[in-house]
Amino acid sequence: MKNQLLLNFRPRLIDALRGYDKARFSTDITAGITVGIIALPLAIAFAIASGAKPEAGIFTAIIAGFIISALGGSRVQIGGPTGAFIVIVYGIIEHYGFANLLICTIMAGVMLVAMGLTRMGNMIKFFPRPLILGFTSGIAVLIIFSQVKDFFGLKIANQPADFFPKLTALFHALPTLDVVTLSLAMGSALLIWFYPKAWAQKLPSPILALILGTLAVAWFGLPVETIGTKFGGIPQGLPTFDMPEFSFATLRHLIAPAMTIALLGAIESLLSASVADGMIDDKHDPNQELIAQGIANIVTPFFGGIPATGAIARTAANVRSGASSPISGIVHALTLLIIVLVAAPLAKHIPLATLSAILLIVAINMGEWESFRTLRKYPVSDSAVLVATFLLTVAFDLTVAVEIGMFIAIFSFIQRITNLTHVSVAEESPHVDDNAATQLRKGVPPGVMIYRVFGALFFGAADKLEAILAKTHTEPDVLILKMHEVISMDASALHTLEHLHGKLRTHNKHLILCGPHTQPYFLMHQAGFFEKIGKENVVVTLADAIIRAKELLKLE
């Protein structure tokens, strides 16, 4: 067991360093520095928007970013705080306090490691695409509304976490709008939005907006809220180890939010890694990635950090900058560390209005708005999953949205598969492989009925077997089921088949199974159904089935 766990743990860094040369190292350093500079304003903005201190975001980007790159299953994944966690983290801090957020994050980390070790990373791909589009867009809307206060300079003592109370608080605070703050935020947003993409490689737009906004506040003494006025600045130095405090009384209340963090972290990180795979023509290890994400979220809270996951935008920037190995992600973390050690005192002049503008653009780019314009092209069930998940994410929370969205998706899937399963009279549904038996059917003796079964026989479609006798209005002396096209069967269908056999035997009638495939065959064999029906009544071809029917009717 121990050896198996060790086999499951193989960081991608080990393989990436094979054949590693000076040219790749130089490119990775350049990419890492670039992404580190991009990550700085985002880490600060994500932390503040989440209700934490700015240094919590920076420490998370440093520690979690280093661990995810060093131990992860992707060559180019960049980890750290992301916009997807803003609403969740803000709600946890408001309801349980920052100390319990740290406990939640550690619990989520343990869950992620367990998911990776049990190889559940491969299962994340079964989350329906409409579900992911729905909650991603819902989170984007929540981020946008969470930034209205700082963008417009509204005076709200304690902004509620829930959507509708937040709207009410924002509406009542509209008279406190600050023109200077709004002007600075609007100017920052327009700069980021219209910034030429050709220049982004040399100087990212968020960094330029941050520099210009900070200089404007420092030089002109603009009366706007800054990191210094609200938080007193950012500590200059390494984060210190601190044991989070918790009580067992509140621990049970933290299980649900911890599961939400773990679930969202798993989806976001693997989605980001998949995007990176498409950009570099590679294949990440999803289970190793979950293990790394888990370890990062276990370690980071001990240094005052918040939840972390794979960051799609920063990962994409890493690839575009030429990254070829996890070394670039490690350099990104070290770059942030150097910035904190050297330039932390300057951060006190950073205006919250500029940070809110950065987050506003992040949220707009994060939302899958195009999917709403093309809803009519989707099947109704997929559209229902997308819309329901979106509305529930906005109105309630991500956990409720994912649970109900998954229920709708699963129910719709069962209905689709059920509709694909058919049971019909063989003569009414000829198949290409029935040509050899066409003449045989002409000689089918009276009292013999042949049915063709097509599709998957499972609990959703098992009742279609029950309908066989109802359709004939009489019980045939011998019922032949052609099962060549039954791809799978579950226990419910087997139970129904046993009931059908028992009903026929009660009236001295017979059931013959013709050509069952591998999975249905082994299920019936393992359950002992062949002994009940008689092994001689399980045949390969329709010709054999008709011969067996004649034997049962004593018509040789």
MOZINOR-V238012 format. One record per residue. N is the residue number from 0. PHI is phi in degrees with one decimal (999 if undefined). NEAR is the number of other C-alpha atoms within 12 Angstrom. Layout:
n=N phi=PHI near=NEAR
n=N phi=PHI near=NEAR
This chain:
n=0 phi=999 near=9
n=1 phi=-63.6 near=9
n=2 phi=-64.3 near=9
n=3 phi=-64.3 near=12
n=4 phi=-63.9 near=18
n=5 phi=-66.6 near=14
n=6 phi=-65.8 near=16
n=7 phi=-72.3 near=30
n=8 phi=-106.7 near=30
n=9 phi=-145.2 near=28
n=10 phi=-57.8 near=32
n=11 phi=-67.9 near=34
n=12 phi=-58.4 near=34
n=13 phi=-61.4 near=21
n=14 phi=-73.3 near=22
n=15 phi=-67.4 near=30
n=16 phi=-83.5 near=20
n=17 phi=-70.1 near=12
n=18 phi=72.3 near=13
n=19 phi=-69.0 near=19
n=20 phi=-126.3 near=15
n=21 phi=-64.5 near=11
n=22 phi=-64.0 near=14
n=23 phi=-65.5 near=24
n=24 phi=-61.9 near=25
n=25 phi=-63.2 near=21
n=26 phi=-65.5 near=27
n=27 phi=-64.4 near=35
n=28 phi=-64.4 near=30
n=29 phi=-61.6 near=31
n=30 phi=-63.9 near=39
n=31 phi=-63.1 near=43
n=32 phi=-64.8 near=37
n=33 phi=-60.4 near=38
n=34 phi=-68.2 near=52
n=35 phi=-61.6 near=43
n=36 phi=-67.0 near=40
n=37 phi=-63.7 near=42
n=38 phi=-70.7 near=47
n=39 phi=-57.6 near=47
n=40 phi=-65.8 near=46
n=41 phi=-67.4 near=47
n=42 phi=-60.9 near=47
n=43 phi=-65.6 near=53
n=44 phi=-65.5 near=46
n=45 phi=-63.3 near=49
n=46 phi=-66.0 near=45
n=47 phi=-63.7 near=42
n=48 phi=-64.5 near=48
n=49 phi=-83.0 near=43
n=50 phi=90.8 near=36
n=51 phi=-105.7 near=39
n=52 phi=-76.9 near=31
n=53 phi=-59.4 near=41
n=54 phi=-66.6 near=46
n=55 phi=-61.9 near=44
n=56 phi=-69.0 near=46
n=57 phi=-67.1 near=55
n=58 phi=-62.0 near=51
n=59 phi=-64.6 near=48
n=60 phi=-62.9 near=58
n=61 phi=-72.3 near=47
n=62 phi=-73.6 near=49
n=63 phi=-65.7 near=51
n=64 phi=-60.7 near=54
n=65 phi=-65.9 near=42
n=66 phi=-64.3 near=42
n=67 phi=-64.1 near=51
n=68 phi=-72.4 near=52
n=69 phi=-73.0 near=40
n=70 phi=-113.9 near=40
n=71 phi=-74.1 near=49
n=72 phi=-103.1 near=45
n=73 phi=-118.1 near=52
n=74 phi=-75.8 near=46
n=75 phi=-128.8 near=57
n=76 phi=-64.2 near=60
n=77 phi=-112.1 near=60
n=78 phi=-109.6 near=61
n=79 phi=159.5 near=56
n=80 phi=-67.5 near=54
n=81 phi=-133.4 near=51
n=82 phi=-64.4 near=54
n=83 phi=-60.4 near=47
n=84 phi=-88.2 near=49
n=85 phi=-54.0 near=42
n=86 phi=-64.7 near=50
n=87 phi=-64.4 near=47
n=88 phi=-64.2 near=45
n=89 phi=-59.2 near=38
n=90 phi=-65.3 near=34
n=91 phi=-65.6 near=37
n=92 phi=-62.9 near=32
n=93 phi=-66.1 near=22
n=94 phi=-86.4 near=21
n=95 phi=-121.1 near=25
n=96 phi=92.9 near=23
n=97 phi=-66.2 near=30
n=98 phi=-60.3 near=31
n=99 phi=-74.7 near=36
n=100 phi=-62.4 near=45
n=101 phi=-61.6 near=41
n=102 phi=-64.7 near=42
n=103 phi=-57.5 near=42
n=104 phi=-65.3 near=52
n=105 phi=-63.6 near=41
n=106 phi=-60.7 near=36
n=107 phi=-62.9 near=42
n=108 phi=-62.5 near=40
n=109 phi=-61.7 near=30
n=110 phi=-61.6 near=37
n=111 phi=-66.0 near=45
n=112 phi=-62.9 near=37
n=113 phi=-61.4 near=28
n=114 phi=-62.5 near=33
n=115 phi=-69.4 near=37
n=116 phi=-66.6 near=32
n=117 phi=-90.8 near=23
n=118 phi=59.9 near=24
n=119 phi=-86.0 near=27
n=120 phi=-60.0 near=37
n=121 phi=-70.4 near=24
n=122 phi=-84.9 near=19
n=123 phi=-61.4 near=29
n=124 phi=-66.3 near=19
n=125 phi=-82.4 near=17
n=126 phi=-69.2 near=30
n=127 phi=-61.9 near=29
n=128 phi=-58.7 near=26
n=129 phi=-59.2 near=35
n=130 phi=-63.9 near=41
n=131 phi=-65.3 near=40
n=132 phi=-61.8 near=38
n=133 phi=-65.4 near=41
n=134 phi=-75.3 near=47
n=135 phi=-64.4 near=41
n=136 phi=-68.3 near=38
n=137 phi=-63.6 near=40
n=138 phi=-63.0 near=43
n=139 phi=-60.5 near=35
n=140 phi=-62.7 near=36
n=141 phi=-64.6 near=45
n=142 phi=-64.0 near=47
n=143 phi=-58.0 near=35
n=144 phi=-71.0 near=37
n=145 phi=-70.5 near=45
n=146 phi=-96.4 near=42
n=147 phi=-59.0 near=37
n=148 phi=-58.6 near=40
n=149 phi=-74.4 near=47
n=150 phi=-67.8 near=41
n=151 phi=-98.5 near=34
n=152 phi=68.8 near=34
n=153 phi=-75.1 near=31
n=154 phi=-97.1 near=24
n=155 phi=-130.4 near=24
n=156 phi=-63.7 near=12
n=157 phi=-132.4 near=18
n=158 phi=-75.4 near=32
n=159 phi=-63.5 near=27
n=160 phi=-83.6 near=33
n=161 phi=-72.7 near=29
n=162 phi=-63.1 near=30
n=163 phi=-69.6 near=19
n=164 phi=-59.8 near=18
n=165 phi=-65.6 near=29
n=166 phi=-59.5 near=25
n=167 phi=-62.8 near=17
n=168 phi=-64.0 near=26
n=169 phi=-65.0 near=31
n=170 phi=-63.6 near=21
n=171 phi=-68.7 near=17
n=172 phi=-91.7 near=23
n=173 phi=-55.5 near=21
n=174 phi=-62.2 near=16
n=175 phi=-91.0 near=20
n=176 phi=-52.6 near=23
n=177 phi=-107.5 near=25
n=178 phi=-64.9 near=22
n=179 phi=-64.1 near=28
n=180 phi=-61.7 near=35
n=181 phi=-61.7 near=32
n=182 phi=-64.2 near=25
n=183 phi=-65.0 near=39
n=184 phi=-64.8 near=40
n=185 phi=-64.7 near=29
n=186 phi=-62.1 near=29
n=187 phi=-65.0 near=37
n=188 phi=-64.2 near=32
n=189 phi=-65.1 near=22
n=190 phi=-61.4 near=28
n=191 phi=-65.1 near=35
n=192 phi=-68.1 near=24
n=193 phi=-99.9 near=17
n=194 phi=-64.9 near=22
n=195 phi=-60.7 near=16
n=196 phi=-64.3 near=15
n=197 phi=-66.0 near=11
n=198 phi=-89.5 near=15
n=199 phi=-62.5 near=25
n=200 phi=-65.0 near=25
n=201 phi=-85.5 near=21
n=202 phi=-143.7 near=22
n=203 phi=-59.5 near=33
n=204 phi=-60.7 near=35
n=205 phi=-61.5 near=41
n=206 phi=-67.0 near=33
n=207 phi=-63.0 near=29
n=208 phi=-63.0 near=40
n=209 phi=-65.5 near=44
n=210 phi=-64.9 near=28
n=211 phi=-65.9 near=26
n=212 phi=-64.4 near=43
n=213 phi=-65.1 near=35
n=214 phi=-63.8 near=22
n=215 phi=-62.5 near=28
n=216 phi=-68.1 near=31
n=217 phi=-71.4 near=22
n=218 phi=-78.5 near=13
n=219 phi=-98.5 near=14
n=220 phi=58.5 near=16
n=221 phi=-61.5 near=24
n=222 phi=-81.5 near=23
n=223 phi=-122.9 near=36
n=224 phi=-75.8 near=38
n=225 phi=-126.2 near=38
n=226 phi=-61.2 near=35
n=227 phi=-67.0 near=25
n=228 phi=-70.9 near=18
n=229 phi=-95.4 near=22
n=230 phi=-118.5 near=25
n=231 phi=81.5 near=21
n=232 phi=103.4 near=25
n=233 phi=-118.1 near=34
n=234 phi=-58.5 near=28
n=235 phi=-98.3 near=23
n=236 phi=153.5 near=19
n=237 phi=-76.1 near=24
n=238 phi=-66.7 near=26
n=239 phi=-102.0 near=18
n=240 phi=-72.7 near=15
n=241 phi=-145.7 near=15
n=242 phi=-77.5 near=19
n=243 phi=-62.4 near=24
n=244 phi=-92.9 near=19
n=245 phi=-152.7 near=21
n=246 phi=-124.1 near=14
n=247 phi=-65.5 near=12
n=248 phi=-65.7 near=10
n=249 phi=-96.1 near=20
n=250 phi=-59.9 near=22
n=251 phi=-67.5 near=18
n=252 phi=-76.5 near=21
n=253 phi=-91.1 near=31
n=254 phi=-63.3 near=25
n=255 phi=-62.8 near=24
n=256 phi=-63.9 near=39
n=257 phi=-65.3 near=36
n=258 phi=-64.5 near=30
n=259 phi=-63.5 near=36
n=260 phi=-61.7 near=47
n=261 phi=-64.5 near=43
n=262 phi=-64.2 near=41
n=263 phi=-65.8 near=45
n=264 phi=-61.3 near=45
n=265 phi=-64.9 near=46
n=266 phi=-64.4 near=42
n=267 phi=-63.6 near=44
n=268 phi=-67.5 near=51
n=269 phi=-73.9 near=46
n=270 phi=-66.3 near=36
n=271 phi=-62.7 near=37
n=272 phi=-64.3 near=46
n=273 phi=-67.3 near=33
n=274 phi=-61.3 near=29
n=275 phi=-63.1 near=35
n=276 phi=-56.9 near=26
n=277 phi=-66.1 near=18
n=278 phi=-81.9 near=25
n=279 phi=-116.8 near=25
n=280 phi=55.0 near=16
n=281 phi=-135.3 near=22
n=282 phi=-136.0 near=21
n=283 phi=-82.8 near=36
n=284 phi=-97.9 near=34
n=285 phi=-64.0 near=44
n=286 phi=-71.2 near=38
n=287 phi=-64.2 near=43
n=288 phi=-64.2 near=54
n=289 phi=-65.4 near=56
n=290 phi=-61.9 near=48
n=291 phi=-63.8 near=53
n=292 phi=-60.8 near=61
n=293 phi=-64.5 near=44
n=294 phi=-60.4 near=42
n=295 phi=-60.7 near=48
n=296 phi=-78.0 near=50
n=297 phi=-79.7 near=39
n=298 phi=-78.3 near=37
n=299 phi=-55.3 near=47
n=300 phi=-60.0 near=40
n=301 phi=-70.0 near=30
n=302 phi=-118.0 near=32
n=303 phi=79.2 near=40
n=304 phi=-87.5 near=48
n=305 phi=-109.0 near=57
n=306 phi=-57.3 near=65
n=307 phi=-132.5 near=56
n=308 phi=-158.1 near=54
n=309 phi=-69.1 near=51
n=310 phi=-107.5 near=48
n=311 phi=-62.4 near=36
n=312 phi=-63.4 near=34
n=313 phi=-69.8 near=46
n=314 phi=-65.1 near=51
n=315 phi=-63.7 near=32
n=316 phi=-64.1 near=37
n=317 phi=-62.2 near=45
n=318 phi=-65.8 near=39
n=319 phi=-64.4 near=26
n=320 phi=-84.3 near=34
n=321 phi=99.9 near=32
n=322 phi=-61.8 near=41
n=323 phi=-130.7 near=42
n=324 phi=-154.5 near=46
n=325 phi=-62.8 near=45
n=326 phi=-58.4 near=44
n=327 phi=-63.0 near=46
n=328 phi=-67.0 near=55
n=329 phi=-65.8 near=42
n=330 phi=-63.7 near=38
n=331 phi=-58.5 near=48
n=332 phi=-67.6 near=42
n=333 phi=-67.4 near=34
n=334 phi=-61.7 near=34
n=335 phi=-62.7 near=42
n=336 phi=-63.1 near=33
n=337 phi=-63.9 near=23
n=338 phi=-60.7 near=30
n=339 phi=-64.1 near=33
n=340 phi=-69.2 near=23
n=341 phi=-100.7 near=17
n=342 phi=-113.0 near=20
n=343 phi=-56.0 near=28
n=344 phi=-59.6 near=20
n=345 phi=-71.2 near=26
n=346 phi=-67.8 near=38
n=347 phi=-65.1 near=29
n=348 phi=-90.0 near=37
n=349 phi=-66.7 near=41
n=350 phi=-79.7 near=47
n=351 phi=-65.1 near=47
n=352 phi=-62.6 near=46
n=353 phi=-69.0 near=51
n=354 phi=-62.3 near=50
n=355 phi=-67.0 near=49
n=356 phi=-64.9 near=47
n=357 phi=-61.0 near=48
n=358 phi=-67.4 near=47
n=359 phi=-61.6 near=40
n=360 phi=-67.0 near=36
n=361 phi=-58.7 near=35
n=362 phi=-65.5 near=35
n=363 phi=-62.3 near=28
n=364 phi=-72.0 near=24
n=365 phi=-75.4 near=31
n=366 phi=-66.6 near=28
n=367 phi=-93.1 near=28
n=368 phi=-68.2 near=23
n=369 phi=-61.6 near=16
n=370 phi=-64.4 near=24
n=371 phi=-74.7 near=23
n=372 phi=-73.1 near=12
n=373 phi=-108.4 near=16
n=374 phi=-57.5 near=22
n=375 phi=-65.1 near=16
n=376 phi=-83.2 near=13
n=377 phi=-85.0 near=18
n=378 phi=-60.5 near=17
n=379 phi=-56.7 near=20
n=380 phi=-64.9 near=28
n=381 phi=-66.7 near=34
n=382 phi=-62.8 near=29
n=383 phi=-64.3 near=30
n=384 phi=-63.2 near=39
n=385 phi=-62.6 near=40
n=386 phi=-65.9 near=37
n=387 phi=-63.8 near=36
n=388 phi=-63.6 near=39
n=389 phi=-61.1 near=39
n=390 phi=-65.1 near=31
n=391 phi=-69.7 near=32
n=392 phi=-62.7 near=38
n=393 phi=-71.3 near=36
n=394 phi=-79.3 near=26
n=395 phi=-119.9 near=28
n=396 phi=-159.1 near=36
n=397 phi=-64.7 near=43
n=398 phi=-60.7 near=30
n=399 phi=-60.4 near=24
n=400 phi=-61.2 near=36
n=401 phi=-67.7 near=40
n=402 phi=-62.0 near=25
n=403 phi=-69.9 near=28
n=404 phi=-60.4 near=36
n=405 phi=-65.8 near=31
n=406 phi=-62.2 near=23
n=407 phi=-62.9 near=28
n=408 phi=-64.1 near=33
n=409 phi=-66.5 near=23
n=410 phi=-61.6 near=19
n=411 phi=-65.6 near=23
n=412 phi=-63.8 near=22
n=413 phi=-60.1 near=21
n=414 phi=-63.4 near=19
n=415 phi=-64.0 near=20
n=416 phi=-64.4 near=23
n=417 phi=-61.9 near=23
n=418 phi=-67.8 near=20
n=419 phi=-83.8 near=22
n=420 phi=-91.0 near=31
n=421 phi=-129.6 near=29
n=422 phi=-127.7 near=35
n=423 phi=-146.3 near=29
n=424 phi=-62.9 near=26
n=425 phi=-57.1 near=31
n=426 phi=-66.4 near=22
n=427 phi=-86.2 near=13
n=428 phi=-137.5 near=18
n=429 phi=-61.1 near=21
n=430 phi=-123.5 near=20
n=431 phi=-59.9 near=12
n=432 phi=-92.6 near=15
n=433 phi=-94.3 near=21
n=434 phi=-59.1 near=15
n=435 phi=-65.6 near=16
n=436 phi=-102.5 near=25
n=437 phi=-59.3 near=19
n=438 phi=-67.8 near=14
n=439 phi=-62.6 near=21
n=440 phi=-62.4 near=25
n=441 phi=-63.0 near=14
n=442 phi=-102.0 near=17
n=443 phi=-65.7 near=27
n=444 phi=-67.9 near=25
n=445 phi=-59.2 near=18
n=446 phi=90.4 near=23
n=447 phi=-108.1 near=35
n=448 phi=-119.0 near=34
n=449 phi=-111.6 near=40
n=450 phi=-118.4 near=37
n=451 phi=-102.0 near=34
n=452 phi=-111.0 near=37
n=453 phi=-128.5 near=34
n=454 phi=109.0 near=29
n=455 phi=-107.3 near=35
n=456 phi=-95.8 near=40
n=457 phi=-139.2 near=31
n=458 phi=-56.6 near=24
n=459 phi=-75.0 near=28
n=460 phi=-119.6 near=34
n=461 phi=-60.9 near=33
n=462 phi=-65.8 near=25
n=463 phi=-69.1 near=32
n=464 phi=-68.7 near=37
n=465 phi=-62.2 near=25
n=466 phi=-76.4 near=22
n=467 phi=-58.7 near=32
n=468 phi=-68.8 near=28
n=469 phi=-63.3 near=15
n=470 phi=-72.2 near=17
n=471 phi=-86.2 near=19
n=472 phi=61.7 near=9
n=473 phi=-157.6 near=18
n=474 phi=-90.3 near=27
n=475 phi=-69.1 near=30
n=476 phi=-68.5 near=30
n=477 phi=-135.2 near=37
n=478 phi=-109.9 near=44
n=479 phi=-104.8 near=47
n=480 phi=-105.9 near=40
n=481 phi=-79.4 near=42
n=482 phi=-113.7 near=39
n=483 phi=-61.9 near=31
n=484 phi=-107.5 near=29
n=485 phi=-89.4 near=31
n=486 phi=-82.7 near=23
n=487 phi=-159.5 near=31
n=488 phi=-148.5 near=34
n=489 phi=-116.7 near=25
n=490 phi=-64.4 near=24
n=491 phi=-64.2 near=24
n=492 phi=-65.1 near=28
n=493 phi=-63.8 near=34
n=494 phi=-60.6 near=25
n=495 phi=-64.6 near=27
n=496 phi=-64.7 near=38
n=497 phi=-64.6 near=26
n=498 phi=-64.2 near=23
n=499 phi=-62.5 near=33
n=500 phi=-62.7 near=35
n=501 phi=-62.1 near=19
n=502 phi=-64.6 near=21
n=503 phi=-66.9 near=26
n=504 phi=-66.3 near=22
n=505 phi=-58.0 near=14
n=506 phi=-104.1 near=16
n=507 phi=59.9 near=17
n=508 phi=-105.5 near=26
n=509 phi=-132.3 near=36
n=510 phi=-123.0 near=45
n=511 phi=-121.6 near=46
n=512 phi=-103.3 near=41
n=513 phi=-116.3 near=35
n=514 phi=64.8 near=28
n=515 phi=-65.9 near=34
n=516 phi=-73.2 near=29
n=517 phi=-59.6 near=18
n=518 phi=-64.2 near=23
n=519 phi=-62.1 near=32
n=520 phi=-61.1 near=29
n=521 phi=-68.1 near=19
n=522 phi=-62.7 near=23
n=523 phi=-67.2 near=31
n=524 phi=-65.9 near=21
n=525 phi=-65.7 near=15
n=526 phi=-82.2 near=19
n=527 phi=77.3 near=17
n=528 phi=-71.4 near=28
n=529 phi=-64.5 near=27
n=530 phi=-67.8 near=15
n=531 phi=-70.6 near=23
n=532 phi=-84.1 near=27
n=533 phi=97.3 near=20
n=534 phi=-60.3 near=20
n=535 phi=-70.5 near=22
n=536 phi=-97.6 near=34
n=537 phi=-117.4 near=33
n=538 phi=-123.3 near=30
n=539 phi=-91.9 near=25
n=540 phi=-114.2 near=27
n=541 phi=-67.2 near=37
n=542 phi=-60.4 near=28
n=543 phi=-63.2 near=24
n=544 phi=-65.2 near=36
n=545 phi=-69.3 near=41
n=546 phi=-62.1 near=30
n=547 phi=-65.3 near=33
n=548 phi=-63.7 near=38
n=549 phi=-64.2 near=27
n=550 phi=-62.8 near=19
n=551 phi=-65.1 near=24
n=552 phi=-89.7 near=22
n=553 phi=57.2 near=12
n=554 phi=-119.2 near=16
n=555 phi=-57.3 near=11
